Amino acid sequence: MSQGIYIFANDFVYHQVVALLNSIEVNAGEAFPVCIIPYDHKLDKIKQEVAARENVTLFDDASAIAFWEDYMTQAWKANEVAQKAWQDKGWSDVRRVNFVRKLCSFNGPFEKFVYMDADTLLMGKLQPVYDKLDEYDWVVNDYQYKSDIGFIYNPEQLDVVEKAMGLDYAKAHIFCAGWFASKKSVMNEERLVQLLEHLKNGEANMMSLRGSDQPLYNYLVARSGIPFYNFAYENPNATGSHWSSNFEVIDNILHDNKRPITYIHFMSISASKFNQLCAGENVNIPYQDVFLHYRYLKSPNERPVLKNVNPWVERQEAFEKFWKQKWDNLKHKYRKTFKAK
């Protein structure tokens, strides 16, 4: 049975993709093939990187991309709560629809796969994850289930969650959409049709408005009732994965209580920060020396000598961001007033 890795990317996260690919090559334990799912059409640098590596390909099934974007659109249009809230704000019917392209993992070449966001680095071997897929259909390794449930499910619609799948069950199956493992056959046509029918019959309202793809993925997994395993769920020996953890660096591998972690996720840190870092700015990203090690593993002479960021430039950028937000808020207020008239 073929085993591989999917990444979701475009040129804006090029530096992170290179670092991730190098970390996979060094730490995965085997030469697993990698398939990059395109975030959009901006792929010139990504295509060059794919051409330079033997085991990396670019996902190019346009029909699969169209299918998932349509599926997500139907799911969110069925969410009456979201539609009213977004309409009041003058937003589109669906937010960040192309994020759902991650689920093209079910249309690619691998029977078993691990999906990794571009803002991750692999730190440990993957075969134990693939082995878990012999027992389970969905495998994760994170502590998202301990976070605010409002990131996944609408707190005002928990009665819908309870009726559909049970609130305790739903909470126990919460996971982060940035790293997961599954099998190609899991999200088959019959299952997806049934789930979409449930969504259109009122269950879409349970999805949190604080996300786009992540609430949908969590719904699909929990509502389908497929066998689910989280390495970190109520496991005192589990290692962390979030950048905010206090890891120990040993030979460019992050350790948690003397145990190597499986991966690190730089979630919520803007890709622009990594681009600044690779341009030579000391932006103080957690574990940035580890990131730079993997980014320039194959080209150490290109690794930048870091310079501290000019504080005046930082203040100017913050000032411009503040006034842009004020202007956006003013335009939104004007649109609402105009529509009311």
C-alpha positions in Angstrom: 0.0 0.0 0.0 1.5 3.3 -1.1 2.4 5.8 1.6 3.1 9.5 1.1 2.8 13.1 2.3 0.7 16.0 1.2 1.6 19.7 1.6 -0.5 22.7 0.8 1.4 25.7 -0.7 2.1 28.5 -3.1 5.1 30.8 -3.8 4.3 33.0 -0.8 5.3 30.1 1.6 8.2 29.0 -0.6 10.8 29.3 2.1 8.7 27.3 4.5 8.1 24.6 1.9 11.8 24.2 1.3 12.4 23.9 5.0 9.6 21.4 5.4 10.8 19.2 2.5 14.3 19.1 3.9 13.0 18.2 7.3 11.0 15.4 5.8 14.0 14.1 3.8 16.2 14.1 7.0 13.7 13.0 9.7 10.9 10.9 8.2 12.9 7.7 8.5 12.2 6.7 4.9 12.1 8.4 1.5 8.3 9.0 1.5 7.1 10.7 -1.7 5.6 14.2 -1.3 2.7 15.7 -3.3 2.2 19.5 -3.1 -1.5 20.7 -3.4 -1.6 24.2 -4.9 -3.1 27.0 -2.8 -3.6 29.0 -6.0 -1.9 29.6 -9.4 1.1 31.4 -8.0 3.5 28.5 -8.2 6.6 29.5 -10.2 9.0 28.9 -7.3 7.2 25.8 -6.2 7.4 24.3 -9.7 11.1 24.9 -9.7 11.5 23.2 -6.4 9.4 20.2 -7.5 11.6 19.9 -10.7 14.7 19.8 -8.5 13.6 16.9 -6.3 13.1 13.3 -7.3 10.3 12.4 -4.9 8.1 15.5 -5.1 5.2 16.1 -7.4 2.6 18.8 -7.9 -1.1 17.9 -7.6 -2.8 18.9 -10.8 -6.3 17.3 -10.8 -8.5 20.4 -11.5 -11.7 18.4 -11.2 -10.8 17.3 -7.7 -10.1 20.9 -6.7 -13.4 22.1 -8.2 -15.2 19.3 -6.4 -13.9 20.2 -3.0 -14.4 23.9 -3.4 -18.0 23.3 -4.5 -18.5 20.9 -1.5 -17.3 23.6 0.9 -19.4 26.2 -0.8 -22.5 24.1 -0.4 -21.7 23.3 3.2 -21.2 26.9 4.3 -24.2 28.2 2.3 -26.3 25.8 4.3 -25.1 27.5 7.5 -27.9 30.0 8.0 -26.1 31.6 11.0 -22.9 32.2 9.0 -24.8 33.5 6.0 -26.7 36.1 8.0 -23.6 37.2 10.0 -21.4 37.5 6.9 -24.1 39.3 4.8 -24.5 41.9 7.6 -20.7 42.5 7.4 -20.8 42.7 3.6 -18.7 39.6 3.2 -18.9 36.8 0.6 -21.0 33.7 1.1 -17.9 31.5 1.8 -14.6 32.5 3.4 -11.2 31.2 2.2 -12.8 28.5 0.0 -9.5 27.4 -1.4 -8.3 26.2 2.0 -10.5 23.1 1.5 -8.1 22.0 -1.2 -6.3 20.2 1.5 -8.9 17.5 1.1 -7.6 16.8 -2.4 -5.4 14.4 -0.3 -8.3 11.9 -0.9 -7.9 12.2 -4.6 -4.1 11.9 -4.9 -1.8 8.9 -5.5 -1.3 7.7 -1.9 -3.4 5.0 -0.2 -2.2 6.1 3.2 -1.1 9.7 3.7 0.0 12.3 6.2 -1.1 15.9 5.5 1.2 18.7 6.7 0.6 22.5 6.5 3.5 24.4 5.0 4.1 26.1 8.4 5.3 22.8 10.0 8.6 21.0 10.2 8.9 17.2 10.6 10.9 16.2 13.6 10.2 12.4 13.9 9.7 9.2 12.0 6.3 8.8 10.3 6.0 5.0 10.1 4.3 4.8 13.5 1.6 7.2 12.1 1.1 5.1 9.0 0.9 1.9 11.2 -1.9 3.5 13.2 -3.9 3.8 10.0 -4.2 0.0 10.0 -6.5 0.4 13.0 -8.0 3.8 12.5 -9.3 5.9 9.6 -8.2 9.3 11.0 -5.0 9.9 13.0 -3.9 13.2 14.6 -1.4 14.4 17.2 -2.3 17.7 18.8 -4.0 19.3 21.8 -6.7 21.3 19.9 -9.3 19.4 21.9 -8.2 21.3 25.0 -8.7 24.7 23.3 -11.9 26.8 23.2 -14.6 24.7 21.5 -15.7 27.9 19.8 -12.9 27.5 17.3 -14.6 24.4 15.9 -18.3 24.5 16.9 -20.6 27.5 17.3 -21.1 27.9 21.1 -24.7 29.0 20.5 -25.4 25.9 18.5 -24.2 23.2 20.9 -27.7 21.7 21.1 -27.3 20.9 17.4 -24.0 19.2 18.1 -25.5 17.2 21.0 -28.4 16.0 18.8 -26.2 15.1 15.9 -23.3 13.3 17.5 -23.2 14.0 21.2 -21.3 16.9 22.7 -18.7 14.8 24.6 -18.0 12.7 21.5 -17.5 15.8 19.4 -15.2 17.4 22.0 -13.1 14.2 22.1 -12.7 14.2 18.3 -11.5 17.8 17.9 -8.3 18.2 16.0 -6.1 20.8 14.3 -6.5 20.9 10.5 -2.8 21.6 10.0 -1.6 18.0 10.5 -3.5 14.8 10.1 -3.3 11.3 8.6 -5.9 9.3 6.8 -6.5 6.9 3.9 -7.6 7.6 0.4 -10.8 5.5 0.7 -12.2 7.2 3.8 -14.0 10.2 2.3 -15.7 8.2 -0.4 -18.6 9.5 -2.5 -21.4 7.8 -0.6 -20.2 9.1 2.8 -19.7 12.7 1.4 -23.2 12.7 -0.1 -24.7 11.6 3.2 -22.7 14.2 5.2 -23.7 17.0 2.9 -27.3 16.0 3.3 -27.0 16.3 7.1 -25.4 19.7 6.7 -28.2 20.9 4.5 -30.7 19.7 7.0 -29.6 22.1 9.7 -26.4 20.6 11.0 -24.2 23.2 9.1 -25.3 25.7 11.7 -23.1 24.0 14.3 -19.9 25.0 12.4 -17.9 27.8 14.1 -17.8 31.1 12.3 -14.2 31.5 13.5 -12.8 29.3 10.8 -13.5 28.0 7.3 -11.9 24.6 6.6 -11.2 23.5 10.1 -14.8 23.5 11.4 -15.8 21.6 8.3 -13.1 18.9 8.6 -13.9 18.4 12.3 -17.6 18.0 11.4 -16.9 15.5 8.6 -14.7 13.3 10.8 -16.9 13.4 14.0 -20.3 13.1 12.2 -19.2 10.2 10.0 -18.2 8.2 13.1 -15.0 6.9 11.5 -12.4 5.3 13.8 -10.3 8.2 15.2 -7.1 8.3 17.1 -5.2 11.2 18.7 -1.7 10.4 20.0 -2.0 13.4 22.4 -5.5 12.6 23.8 -5.3 12.2 27.6 -1.8 10.7 27.1 0.7 11.9 29.8 3.6 10.7 27.7 2.6 12.6 24.5 4.8 15.3 23.2 3.7 18.7 22.1 3.7 20.3 18.7 2.9 24.0 19.1 5.6 26.6 18.8 4.6 28.1 22.2 5.9 25.0 24.0 9.2 25.0 25.8 11.2 22.5 23.7 14.8 21.5 24.0 16.9 21.6 20.8 19.2 18.7 20.4 21.0 18.4 17.0 18.2 20.5 15.3 15.5 18.1 16.6 13.0 19.5 19.1 12.5 17.5 22.3 9.7 17.6 24.9 10.8 16.2 28.3 13.8 14.5 26.6 11.6 12.9 23.9 11.7 14.0 20.3 8.5 15.5 19.0 6.8 14.4 15.8 6.4 17.8 14.3 6.4 21.5 15.2 3.5 23.7 14.0 4.2 27.5 13.6 0.5 28.2 13.4 -0.6 31.8 13.6 2.8 33.1 12.8 2.5 34.9 9.5 4.4 33.6 6.4 5.7 37.1 5.9 7.7 36.7 9.1 9.5 33.7 7.7 10.1 35.6 4.4 11.6 38.5 6.5 13.7 36.0 8.3 15.1 34.5 5.1 15.8 38.1 3.9 18.1 38.5 6.9 15.8 40.2 9.5 16.0 39.0 13.0 12.2 38.7 13.6 12.6 36.5 16.7 10.4 33.6 15.6 10.5 30.8 18.1 13.1 28.2 17.2 14.1 30.3 14.2 17.6 28.8 14.2 16.1 25.3 13.7 13.9 26.6 10.9 17.0 28.2 9.2 18.9 25.0 9.6 16.3 23.1 7.5 15.7 26.0 5.1 19.3 26.2 4.1 20.3 22.5 4.7 21.1 22.1 1.0 22.5 25.6 0.5 24.3 26.6 3.7 26.3 29.4 2.0 23.0 31.2 1.3 21.9 31.3 4.9 21.6 34.9 5.8 23.4 36.7 8.6 20.6 38.2 10.7 20.3 41.8 11.4 17.9 43.3 14.0 14.8 44.9 12.7 14.8 48.7 12.6 12.3 49.6 15.4 11.2 52.7 13.5 10.2 50.5 10.6 8.3 48.3 12.9 6.4 51.2 14.4 5.6 52.6 10.9 4.2 49.2 9.8 2.1 49.0 13.0 0.9 52.5 12.4 -0.1 51.8 8.8 -1.8 48.5 9.8 -3.8 50.4 12.5 -5.1 53.1 10.1 -5.9 50.5 7.4 -8.1 48.7 9.9 -9.7 51.9 10.9 -10.4 52.7 7.3 -11.8 49.2 6.6 -14.1 49.5 9.6 -15.3 52.9 8.4 -16.0 51.6 4.9 -18.0 48.7 6.4 -20.0 51.0 8.6 -20.8 53.2 5.5 -21.9 50.2 3.5 -24.2 49.0 6.3 -25.7 52.6 6.6 -26.1 52.8 2.8 -27.8 49.4 2.5 -30.2 50.3 5.4 -31.4 53.3 3.4 
